[in-house]
Amino acid sequence: MPPVNSNILSLTSEQLEMLTMSEDDIANGRIISEEELDRLDEAYFKSKGDFSN
């Protein structure tokens, strides 16, 4: 069994809101694969002339 970390973190209201939004996105299928994200990033940077591949 891994060691237990007893540190307690306090999240800001903004961080809690982002987590809630992320959970809602996942529950409603608003997700993309890492590969698709990489393709979108590449296309974006190419359109900006800042992609160094």
N, C-alpha and C positions, 0 to 999 in steps of 0.2 A: 504494500500500500504506500503511495507517495506521501511525503510529509505534508502536514496541514499548515497552511499559511494563515495565521490568525490576524494579519493586518486588515483593518477595515478601512475601505476607501469611501470618501464622500464624493458623490457626483454632483455637478452643477445642474441647475434646472435645464440648461441647454443640452448637456450631455444626456440627461434622462429623456428629453424630447427626441434627440437623435436616435436613441435606442428604441424608443416607442415607434418612431417612424420606420426604422429598419425592420422591426418585427412586423409591422403592417405591410411593408413592401414584400417581405418573404411570404406572409400568409396569403397575399393576393397575387402572387406569381410575378411580381415586378422585379425580376432578377435577370442577369445575363451571366454567361460564363466568363471566366478570366480570358479565354482566347478571344471571345467577341470584344471584350473591353480592350484588349491589346490592339485588335484591328481598328476599333473606333479611335483609340489614342493615336495610332499611326496615321490614320486618315486626317485627323485633326491637325497634328503637327506638320504633316506634309502640306496641308492647305495654308498653314501659317509660314511655311518655309523654314521651320525650326527643327526638322527631324533629321538626325545625323546618321541615318543608316544607308 
